[in-house]
Amino acid sequence: MTGISISSGLDQLVVIHLNDGNDFLFSLVNLKDNQNSNINRVGELVAVLLHQYYLLQKRELKVKVGEPVFCKLGKKDKKVDIEFNAPSVISITMN
């Protein structure tokens, strides 16, 4: 793991940057949970990842918050565009 990028929006997008050039990209929104759809789960996830990384590597992990969000797929840089229309649609486009 080389770093983490997260969006600052309601989409709760997380990119875990990996050494091999294929990053792990996901969103923590639960579309079926209408009552708790505004709960932000990213902070807790980032805290756990940072803590575990520090315990294993004895150094801090770089975290980027905000837009634009970039990731690597097939060792190629991609910009991630997110459209979030709560509570039913998330559209992710990579350029």
HUWONOR-V809732 format. One record per helix or strand of 3 or more residues. SS is the DSSP state (2 for helix, 1 for strand). FROM is the first residue (numbers start at 1). LEN is the number of residues. Records with the same first field share a line. If there is no record, write none. Layout:
SS->FROM-LEN / FROM-LEN
This chain:
1->3-4 / 13-5 / 24-4 / 63-3 / 69-5 / 76-10 / 89-6
2->42-16
